Each structure stands twice: as structure tokens, then as C-alpha cells.
Amino acid sequence: MASVKQLFGQTGIYGLGTILPRFLNYLLTPLYTYLFSNPADYGINAELYAYISFFNVLFTYGMETAYFYFANKHSDPQKVFNTIYSSIVLSTFIFSFLLILFSKDITQSLHYHTSIFVYWTIGILATDALLSIPFAYLRQQTKPLQFSILKISNVILNILFNLFFFLICKPEWEAGKESVWASLYKPEIGIGYSFLSNLLANITSIFLMFPVLRKFRFEIDFALWKDIIMYALPLVIVGLAGMINETFDRIVLKYLLPEDIAQAAQGIYGACYKISILMTLFIQAYRYAAEPFFFKVFKDTDAKNVYAQSTDVFIAFGLFIWLVTVLNLPVLQYFIGPSYRVGLNVVPILLTANLCLGIYFNLSFWYKLTGKTQYGAYLTLVGAVITLIINFMFVPRYSYLASAWATLAAYFTMMLLAYFLGQHYYKVNYPIKRILSNIFVVVILYTLSNVIFFQSTLLKIVFNNLLILLFVLYLIKQYRISINKKI
């Protein structure tokens, strides 16, 4: 249990660098959805960030996970860093050049009136890639505080640039003032300034990363690079298929729905997706801490017990977050503008899907530990096929609601397959009975919230939070017993 406490302790510290920054970043969603009341405007933001997530996989091509794997087993970790980062620098230049070369064609295919959105998006992709390995280095070196400071700095800069463009330059322009600030705002760009803000923040962060990069030397050990690529390439398929599961729905809505409502549907769905913020942020922080941690304890005699305990506690936390979010939707709906709230019915579905994704991360880590990364490709490809089939079959009729169910179906299937394959190739005795009992309690509490009605919204919220408190007390009893028994 001490190792599990260490993991979740690091999860808390990494939360400073992942939960807090992404939470601050999510606070831009109310800014966008209240300033741009037409969901079609926010649809551009949702669409391009979906593309950014997808292409980030190509720009980093599995090198982050490969760095953890080879830095822990190679006699010269600095050579591993130099080889991987040199590869990333070279490939980033090539990929960026190719995208810029075809930028006008990309703009036309997206039906945008200006290529500036595409240029800024390419810049974000390039700078994200150049930051990825230095951040992985800080994680591998177990420097969560330095990691957190740099991550937070990046997001604060992004927010400040957004506030500058939207709350200083935009009002100056709308007031018709002939000032320097007003001249910096172009109404035809509008929400596109969110991309420029991100790019400027990333460029600044590269300079702030100098303490990590000062030891870097451009060198590629080709024998080592070949081994790294052989390990990493299956992870590219994993990543691409994973991005199909995670972001494809926000892209495909534009092409499967009538043109007059497509961009607005993207905006509504993208905004409602952000309400599942707590679950997304918890999973992200946990993954940042767990990935290097799981590699380090792999050779310990009680490694499998640590993995089982970690998964158990992760699911308990995840269920708590699910309950907090779903039962407080009457309050959390104000996180987005009024014209976006028509899509709130997708939030519980997406929360459940993201919880399944987090459980999948735990249950599928065996293929990274054992070097069988091809199984990660198989699992995510299954999820991608499910995502594609459901979206293409049902989005034209049910719009983004079908996309939400497609996400849940994909992650749930991947979770089950990961468990059964893992039991065959790397058997871990998970406390299934307790996990199922925790899920059962959450279902009961959620059902009580839905069948008991109140005339007052305030009373309803109070009642729902009492149910949440009841679940917390239940968990305290469960896990206090476990600690005492040293399970």
C-alpha cells in the first residue's frame, strides 16, 4: 500500500501540472461560449483542437512512452534523450513544412475563409512536439514540481494572451476606438485568436525549458534509434486509433450533418464535452504519474499487487468524480453559455466513457511493460472501428448524441478486452468483488437522485450532495478496512 500511496501522492503533485493548468484552460470555455453566443463560432475551436489532438500523435509518434522505456533500461539515458529529441526536432521540421505547403488546400477542405487558422494550428503542433520530450524527461526524472511549474506557466501565458485579445483588444475594436489594442483585433478572425494565444504561450515555454534543453546535443545513434522506432511505431497506431475514439466525433459531425447545423453541433458537443472536466483532469494527472511509476516498480516482487491496488483506488476516485459531476449538473451547466446547454444530456454518457478509458489505461498497461505494444494497437483499432461504425450509422439521425454513445461503446469494449487479454498474458488479481460493489452503490445513489423529486432546485442540489457525502463515507469505511487488513 505504501507504493500506491506514493503513486497517488505523485498524482496530486502532477495535478499541479496537469489538473490545475487544464482546469485553468477549461475556464476559457465560459469565456468563449459567453462571448461567442453562436455555437458555430465555438465549433471552429472544437474542430481544430480535435485535429491538433489527432496530429499530435503523428508529430510525437510514440516517442514519449519509448523514452520512458529506454531511459530506464539503457546504460546512457542522456544518449537516449539526445537520440529521441533529435528525431523529434528533425521530423517536426519536415511535418510542419509539408502541412504549410498544402495549407491552402487544407483551408479549402475545411471551408474556412482564411488560412491563418491553419498556420497557427501548424505552429501549435510543432511547438507541442518540441515540448513533449522535455516534459517527459522531467517525469522520468521524477521532478513533478519543476514539471508542474512549467506546465502552469504555459497555461497562465495562454490565458493571459486570450484575455488580452478578447477582453482588451476586442472591446476596444467594438467601441470604435482608434488605439493600438483595437488595431490588433480583426473581427473576421474572431475565436481564432484562441489559437494564436496558444502558439505564443508555447513559444515562450520553449525558452523557459532551457534548463532541461541545455544538456541536449543533436545526435542520433542509429542502432539505438532503430530499436526505439520498432518499439514506438505500434504506439503510433495506438495513438491514432485512440484519437479516432477521442476526437473523431467532433470532426465527423461537420460532414455527416446538414451544412446549416453542422458547425453549431460541433460547438454544442465540444462545449458540453468540457463539463466532464473533473474526470478528464483526474485521469490525465494519474496517467502522468502512473506511466513512469509503473515502469519503475515492474521488477519489484509485489508489482502485480501494486497494479491491482492502484486500479482499485483509481476506480473508487473515478466513481466519486462521476457522481459529483452528474449530481451537480444543475449548477455545472452554467459553465457554458445558454445556447450550448441543449446538449447537456451527453454529459453522463461522456463521463462514463472517460471513466472506462481510465480503467482501460490501468488494465492495458501490461502490453507496455512486457514490450507487446502491438496488442495496444489491436485494442485501440477495435475501439476505432466501433467509433467509426456507430458515428457513420447514427450521427445523421441522432446527431452528437450518437457520437457520445459511440465513445462509450468503444471505451467499454476496449476495457473488457484489455482485462481478458491481460489475464492471459500478465495475470493480475484485481479486487473485482469490491470494484463491482462500488459501482453498484453509485448506481443506487444515482437512481435515488432521479426518482426523488423536489419542487426547489436548491433542495435538489442539497439532497444530491448528501448522496455524494454518503458515498464518501462508504468509501472511507471500505478503504480504511483494506488498509488495516493490508490488502
TAGIKA-V637485 format. One record per residue. N is the residue number from 1. RES is the residue in one letter. OMEGA is omega in radians with two decimals (none if undefined). BURIAL is I if it has 24 or more other ideal C-beta (glycine too) atoms within 12 Angstrom, else O. D_LAST is the distance of its C-alpha to the last C-alpha in Angstrom with 2 decimals. Layout:
n res omega burial d_last
N RES OMEGA BURIAL D_LAST
N RES OMEGA BURIAL D_LAST
//
This chain:
n res omega burial d_last
1 M 3.13 O 7.71
2 A 3.14 O 11.34
3 S 3.12 I 12.64
4 V 3.08 I 11.53
5 K 3.10 O 13.20
6 Q 3.14 I 16.11
7 L -3.08 I 16.46
8 F 3.00 I 16.69
9 G 3.09 O 18.83
10 Q 3.06 I 21.11
11 T 3.11 I 21.09
12 G 3.13 I 22.54
13 I 3.10 I 25.13
14 Y 3.08 I 26.01
15 G 3.06 I 26.40
16 L -3.10 I 29.44
17 G -3.13 I 30.84
18 T -3.12 I 29.87
19 I -3.10 I 29.12
20 L 3.12 I 31.88
21 P -3.11 I 34.51
22 R 3.05 I 33.93
23 F 3.10 I 33.86
24 L 3.11 I 37.16
25 N 3.13 I 38.42
26 Y 3.11 I 37.59
27 L 3.04 I 39.73
28 L 3.14 I 42.62
29 T 3.05 I 42.17
30 P 3.12 I 43.75
31 L -3.11 I 46.45
32 Y -3.01 I 47.31
33 T 3.06 I 47.09
34 Y 3.11 I 49.14
35 L -3.13 I 51.68
36 F -3.03 I 52.09
37 S 3.08 O 52.29
38 N -3.12 I 53.22
39 P 3.13 I 50.00
40 A 3.11 I 51.92
41 D 3.13 I 51.95
42 Y 3.09 I 48.19
43 G 3.10 I 48.05
44 I 3.11 I 49.44
45 N -3.13 I 46.60
46 A -3.10 I 43.95
47 E -3.06 I 45.72
48 L 3.08 I 46.23
49 Y 3.01 I 42.71
50 A 3.08 I 41.52
51 Y 3.12 I 43.82
52 I 3.11 I 42.56
53 S -3.12 I 38.94
54 F -3.07 I 40.25
55 F 3.04 I 42.49
56 N 3.13 I 39.99
57 V 3.13 I 38.29
58 L -3.11 I 41.63
59 F -3.13 I 42.37
60 T 3.07 I 39.11
61 Y 3.01 I 38.72
62 G -3.02 I 35.12
63 M 3.12 I 35.88
64 E 3.13 I 33.07
65 T 3.11 I 30.30
66 A 3.12 I 32.62
67 Y 3.10 I 32.96
68 F -3.07 I 29.22
69 Y -3.04 I 29.21
70 F 3.11 I 32.43
71 A -3.14 I 32.13
72 N -3.07 I 28.98
73 K -3.08 O 30.68
74 H -3.11 I 34.36
75 S -3.12 O 36.08
76 D -3.11 O 37.93
77 P 3.14 O 35.82
78 Q 3.10 I 38.98
79 K 3.08 I 40.85
80 V 3.14 I 38.11
81 F -3.12 I 38.44
82 N -3.12 I 42.24
83 T -3.11 I 42.40
84 I -3.09 I 40.11
85 Y 3.07 I 41.67
86 S 3.10 I 45.17
87 S 3.14 I 44.49
88 I 3.14 I 43.29
89 V -3.12 I 46.38
90 L -3.10 O 48.74
91 S 3.11 I 47.29
92 T 3.10 I 47.10
93 F -3.11 O 50.81
94 I -3.12 O 51.63
95 F -3.11 I 49.60
96 S 3.13 I 50.97
97 F -3.12 O 54.51
98 L 3.13 O 54.29
99 L 3.10 I 52.98
100 I 3.13 O 55.72
101 L -3.10 O 58.26
102 F -3.04 O 57.42
103 S -3.13 I 56.69
104 K 3.09 O 59.72
105 D 3.12 O 58.80
106 I 3.13 I 55.24
107 T 3.14 O 56.71
108 Q -3.12 O 58.99
109 S 3.11 O 56.30
110 L -3.14 I 54.20
111 H 3.07 O 57.35
112 Y -3.09 I 57.13
113 H -3.14 O 60.33
114 T 3.13 I 59.50
115 S -3.06 O 57.92
116 I 3.09 I 56.62
117 F -3.10 I 53.32
118 V 3.13 I 52.86
119 Y -3.14 I 53.80
120 W 3.10 I 51.34
121 T 3.09 I 48.59
122 I 3.10 I 49.36
123 G 3.10 I 49.20
124 I 3.12 I 45.73
125 L -3.11 I 44.56
126 A -3.10 I 46.09
127 T 3.03 I 44.74
128 D -3.13 I 41.22
129 A -3.12 I 41.29
130 L 3.10 I 42.63
131 L -2.97 I 39.85
132 S -3.07 I 36.96
133 I 3.03 I 36.68
134 P 3.08 I 37.19
135 F 3.08 I 34.33
136 A 3.10 I 32.21
137 Y 3.14 I 33.32
138 L 3.08 I 32.02
139 R -3.11 I 28.58
140 Q 3.13 I 28.56
141 Q -3.12 I 29.69
142 T 3.08 I 26.88
143 K -3.05 I 29.54
144 P -3.11 I 28.15
145 L 3.09 O 30.59
146 Q 3.07 I 33.65
147 F -3.08 I 32.42
148 S -3.12 I 32.04
149 I -3.12 I 35.44
150 L 3.10 I 37.22
151 K -3.13 I 35.58
152 I 3.12 I 36.44
153 S -3.14 I 39.95
154 N -3.08 I 40.49
155 V 3.11 I 39.64
156 I 3.09 I 41.62
157 L 3.11 I 44.57
158 N 3.14 I 44.24
159 I -3.13 I 44.24
160 L 3.09 O 47.19
161 F 3.09 I 49.19
162 N -3.14 I 48.50
163 L 3.12 I 49.57
164 F -3.09 I 52.64
165 F -2.99 I 53.80
166 F -3.10 I 52.97
167 L 3.07 I 53.58
168 I -3.08 O 56.34
169 C -3.09 I 58.18
170 K 3.11 I 57.97
171 P 3.11 O 59.34
172 E 3.13 O 62.06
173 W -3.13 I 63.12
174 E 3.13 O 63.04
175 A 3.11 O 65.20
176 G -3.12 O 67.75
177 K 3.09 O 67.68
178 E -3.10 O 69.13
179 S 3.10 O 66.53
180 V -3.11 O 64.59
181 W 3.14 O 61.35
182 A -3.12 O 63.00
183 S -3.13 O 64.29
184 L -3.10 O 60.78
185 Y 3.07 I 59.79
186 K -3.06 O 60.97
187 P 3.14 O 60.40
188 E 3.07 O 60.36
189 I 3.04 I 57.22
190 G -3.08 I 55.49
191 I 3.09 I 51.73
192 G 3.10 I 52.17
193 Y 3.07 I 52.00
194 S 3.12 I 48.22
195 F 3.10 I 48.30
196 L 3.12 I 50.64
197 S 3.12 I 48.40
198 N -3.11 I 45.40
199 L 3.14 I 47.56
200 L 3.11 I 48.96
201 A 3.14 I 45.50
202 N 3.13 I 44.33
203 I 3.10 I 47.46
204 T -3.11 I 46.93
205 S 3.10 I 43.30
206 I 3.09 I 44.50
207 F 3.12 O 46.64
208 L -3.13 I 43.80
209 M -3.08 I 41.77
210 F 3.14 O 44.38
211 P 3.10 O 42.19
212 V -3.02 I 39.98
213 L -3.05 I 42.93
214 R 3.10 O 45.29
215 K -3.07 O 43.88
216 F 3.02 I 44.27
217 R -3.13 O 47.03
218 F 3.12 O 48.23
219 E 3.11 O 47.69
220 I 3.00 I 46.40
221 D -2.96 I 45.41
222 F 3.07 O 46.30
223 A 3.10 O 44.51
224 L -3.12 I 41.27
225 W 3.13 I 42.07
226 K 3.11 O 42.52
227 D -3.13 O 39.02
228 I -3.12 I 37.59
229 I 3.13 I 39.55
230 M 3.09 O 38.50
231 Y -2.97 I 34.84
232 A -3.03 I 35.56
233 L 3.07 I 38.00
234 P 3.13 I 35.57
235 L 3.06 I 33.66
236 V 3.09 I 36.97
237 I 3.08 I 37.00
238 V -3.10 I 33.40
239 G -3.13 I 34.47
240 L 3.10 I 37.70
241 A 3.10 I 36.22
242 G 3.12 I 33.49
243 M 3.02 I 36.27
244 I 3.12 I 38.10
245 N -2.99 I 35.12
246 E -2.98 I 34.79
247 T -3.05 I 38.42
248 F -3.10 I 40.80
249 D -3.14 I 41.11
250 R 3.09 I 42.62
251 I -2.97 I 45.07
252 V 3.12 I 46.12
253 L -3.09 I 46.91
254 K -3.02 I 50.02
255 Y -3.12 O 51.35
256 L 3.13 I 50.42
257 L 3.09 I 51.70
258 P -3.03 O 55.32
259 E -3.06 O 56.43
260 D -3.14 O 57.23
261 I -2.99 I 53.67
262 A -3.09 I 51.55
263 Q 3.11 I 51.14
264 A 3.10 I 50.48
265 A 3.06 I 47.75
266 Q -3.12 I 46.12
267 G -3.13 I 46.29
268 I -3.12 I 44.90
269 Y 3.13 I 42.01
270 G 3.14 I 41.25
271 A 3.14 I 41.34
272 C 3.08 I 39.10
273 Y -3.09 I 36.62
274 K -3.14 I 36.29
275 I 3.07 I 35.03
276 S -3.04 I 31.66
277 I -3.05 I 31.51
278 L 3.14 I 28.20
279 M -3.12 I 26.25
280 T -3.09 I 28.24
281 L 3.11 I 27.83
282 F -3.14 I 24.06
283 I -3.13 I 23.75
284 Q 3.14 I 26.34
285 A 3.13 I 24.73
286 Y -3.12 I 21.32
287 R 3.13 I 23.19
288 Y 3.13 I 25.16
289 A -2.99 I 22.17
290 A -3.03 I 20.00
291 E 3.09 I 22.85
292 P -3.13 I 23.64
293 F -3.13 I 20.04
294 F 3.10 I 18.95
295 F -3.06 I 22.04
296 K -3.10 I 21.36
297 V -3.04 I 17.88
298 F -3.08 I 19.12
299 K 3.12 O 20.17
300 D -3.11 O 17.08
301 T -3.12 O 15.49
302 D -3.07 O 11.95
303 A -3.09 I 13.72
304 K 3.10 I 12.61
305 N 3.10 O 8.88
306 V 3.12 I 10.26
307 Y -3.14 I 12.47
308 A 3.14 I 10.11
309 Q -3.14 I 8.17
310 S 3.13 I 11.76
311 T 3.14 I 13.23
312 D -3.11 I 11.08
313 V 3.10 I 11.93
314 F -3.11 I 15.39
315 I 3.12 I 16.17
316 A 3.09 I 15.36
317 F -3.12 I 17.72
318 G 3.11 I 20.15
319 L 3.09 I 20.46
320 F 3.14 I 21.19
321 I 3.10 I 23.86
322 W -3.10 I 25.29
323 L 3.14 I 25.75
324 V -3.08 I 27.27
325 T -3.06 I 29.72
326 V -3.10 I 30.83
327 L 3.11 I 31.34
328 N 3.12 I 33.26
329 L 3.09 I 35.58
330 P 3.10 I 38.59
331 V -3.06 O 38.21
332 L 3.13 I 36.90
333 Q -3.14 I 39.89
334 Y 3.04 O 42.08
335 F 3.14 I 40.33
336 I -3.11 I 42.86
337 G -3.07 I 46.59
338 P -3.07 O 48.06
339 S -3.12 I 49.43
340 Y -2.97 I 45.98
341 R 3.10 I 44.20
342 V -3.09 O 45.55
343 G -3.06 I 42.61
344 L -3.10 I 39.78
345 N 3.12 O 38.87
346 V -3.01 I 37.21
347 V 3.12 I 34.62
348 P 3.14 I 31.98
349 I -3.13 I 32.47
350 L 3.07 I 32.07
351 L 3.12 I 28.99
352 T 3.12 I 27.31
353 A -3.13 I 28.63
354 N 3.06 I 27.28
355 L 3.08 I 23.76
356 C 3.11 I 24.04
357 L 3.11 I 25.28
358 G 3.10 I 22.32
359 I 3.09 I 19.92
360 Y 3.12 I 22.38
361 F 3.12 I 22.14
362 N -3.03 I 18.43
363 L -3.05 I 18.97
364 S -3.05 I 22.18
365 F -3.13 I 21.45
366 W -3.07 I 21.44
367 Y 3.04 I 25.23
368 K -3.12 I 25.66
369 L -3.07 I 23.47
370 T 3.13 I 25.36
371 G -3.14 I 28.73
372 K -3.02 I 29.29
373 T 3.12 I 30.38
374 Q 3.13 I 32.85
375 Y 3.04 I 30.13
376 G 3.09 I 29.52
377 A -3.14 I 33.24
378 Y -3.08 O 33.17
379 L -3.10 I 30.41
380 T 3.06 I 32.10
381 L 3.07 I 35.48
382 V 3.11 I 34.38
383 G -3.13 I 33.37
384 A 3.12 I 36.68
385 V 3.11 O 38.69
386 I 3.13 I 37.15
387 T -3.11 I 37.87
388 L -3.09 I 41.42
389 I -3.09 O 42.26
390 I 3.14 I 41.12
391 N -3.10 I 42.77
392 F -3.12 O 46.04
393 M -2.92 O 46.21
394 F 3.13 I 45.32
395 V 3.14 I 45.89
396 P -3.12 O 49.70
397 R -3.02 O 49.22
398 Y 3.09 I 46.13
399 S -3.01 I 46.14
400 Y 3.06 I 42.96
401 L 3.09 I 41.11
402 A 3.11 I 41.12
403 S 3.13 I 39.76
404 A 3.13 I 36.76
405 W 3.09 I 36.01
406 A 3.12 I 36.58
407 T 3.13 I 33.92
408 L -3.13 I 31.38
409 A -3.12 I 32.41
410 A -3.08 I 32.16
411 Y 3.12 I 28.69
412 F 3.12 I 27.27
413 T 3.11 I 28.81
414 M 3.13 I 27.61
415 M -3.13 I 24.00
416 L -3.14 O 24.21
417 L 3.12 I 26.05
418 A 3.13 I 23.66
419 Y -3.06 I 20.76
420 F 3.08 O 22.87
421 L 3.12 I 24.44
422 G 3.12 I 21.23
423 Q 3.12 O 19.90
424 H -3.03 O 23.20
425 Y -3.12 O 23.57
426 Y -2.96 I 20.11
427 K 3.07 O 17.53
428 V -3.12 I 14.05
429 N 3.12 O 11.65
430 Y 3.10 I 11.14
431 P -3.02 I 9.58
432 I -3.08 O 13.29
433 K -3.12 O 13.43
434 R 3.11 I 11.82
435 I 3.13 I 13.85
436 L 3.12 O 16.92
437 S 3.08 O 16.59
438 N 3.11 I 16.54
439 I -3.13 I 19.60
440 F 3.14 O 21.24
441 V 3.12 I 21.10
442 V 3.12 I 22.72
443 V 3.12 O 25.37
444 I -3.12 O 26.19
445 L 3.12 I 26.62
446 Y 3.11 I 28.73
447 T 3.10 O 30.81
448 L 3.14 O 31.47
449 S -3.08 I 32.70
450 N -3.08 O 35.09
451 V 3.12 O 36.52
452 I -3.04 O 37.18
453 F 3.10 O 40.20
454 F 3.09 O 41.67
455 Q -3.10 O 45.18
456 S 3.07 O 44.07
457 T 3.13 O 41.98
458 L 3.12 O 40.82
459 L 3.11 O 39.53
460 K -3.14 O 37.75
461 I 3.11 O 35.98
462 V 3.13 O 35.03
463 F -3.14 I 33.69
464 N -3.13 I 31.65
465 N 2.99 O 30.06
466 L 3.06 O 29.25
467 L 3.09 I 27.36
468 I 3.10 I 25.45
469 L 3.11 O 24.72
470 L 3.12 I 23.50
471 F 3.11 I 20.97
472 V 3.12 I 19.82
473 L 3.10 O 19.39
474 Y 3.14 I 17.44
475 L 3.11 I 14.98
476 I 3.11 O 14.80
477 K -3.12 O 13.99
478 Q -2.98 I 11.31
479 Y 2.98 I 9.41
480 R 3.08 O 10.43
481 I -3.11 O 8.83
482 S -3.13 O 5.38
483 I 3.14 O 6.37
484 N 3.14 O 7.92
485 K -3.12 O 5.46
486 K 3.13 O 3.78
487 I none O 0.00
//
